[in-house]
């Protein structure tokens, strides 16, 4: 870590404490409070971590007011426009764009690790057919630690590397199998002649009875969805992965924890929730009623796919995703799809409404990704698994970075205790 650039002074009663301040390469300065409890006997209070940097990192930078997202310094719109998912995976994992030979070697490695242990197929068959694919993914990814013992030693750099490659390579296979199982179709094995995104679409939509040719426009849109979701700084699921990893848990267990956290509707579950909301709204004429509900303090309803904890002007991923949505919808000929019509009308209505403008609530990436996935033919239950497979590289990159950090400690937040002070146990007959 660099040397402190400034000092903050905290005064409690008449005692003062000097706190070092570090200046990042971009973003706000950070006050170092690590010794505060030892020196002053106080904790800081920040539920939701809105003002807390939990680690130092060199992977992803977000400026929520400028709507800027950088991976290793490269803007997301350049990566989405000029690069592709596996190259972005390499960038996130290793810090720089690969040379042609490095990329070829990386792609070959990933392509040749896409099959999962044949015995793992039995796990899928243990789930109910109507299980949510995220439930299946949490279970199956966690179970990888029972199959790939030769890549669970977190202190061995080679094992860490193998685990990283296995997770990136096998996650699409696991997500596609979760889908196939849920609809009662046979599993489709990966194909090494297809690229990462096309292979995923093939595993999801091919059946043994006939030839399935992946449309290159859909493969490109799929690759963009993967790229735009690859990493997002210290969000809830990434922080979950880091917290799980801080105890020394194996990589498969940590990523399973990340998948579990991503499932929630305020995070990765938002694209499913958004599409379900659009279906519930049904027609553009019903939008005013739902906008009124979203604004009503006594109603817990929120416009799913709107708002973001960090982006407060626009979500740069949403800008790129909107272009992809237009391309896919043109291709699929669904201009008159009532869900899309409702989505477009909702976007316009919310952007024109002063409530949403004042609170800086704009469509986020999940608003558009949900529309694209719906047009491609995915059921809403597959939206979050697709987010999970895309985000796996981000989780792994952050996990690797944390393990290499000499300052790493087990994560152990403290609390503002508001409960009873010590009291004597009362026997049951006296209560
Ligand atoms: N619809 C209506 N009102 C909203 C919404 C919304 N979608 N989002 C925030 N607000 C209001 C909220 O009621 C609050 O009002 P007030 O100040 O009067 O109490 C104000 O805006 C601030 O909201 P907040 O909940 O304090 O903000 P937050 O930063 O904690 O929440 C959020 C961010 C993403 C959880 C929230 O905007 C939300 O629930 N959005 C819908 C779910 C969604 O689309 N999530 C996907 C995020 S993008 C994918 C990802 O990166 O994981």
Boltz pocket constraint, residues with backbone or C-beta under 6 A from the ligand:
constraints:
  - pocket:
      binder: B
      contacts: [[A, 232], [A, 235], [A, 265], [A, 266], [A, 267], [A, 268], [A, 270], [A, 294], [A, 295], [A, 301], [A, 302], [A, 303], [A, 304], [A, 305], [A, 306], [A, 307], [A, 308], [A, 309], [A, 310], [A, 359], [A, 361], [A, 364], [A, 365], [A, 366]]
      max_distance: 6.0
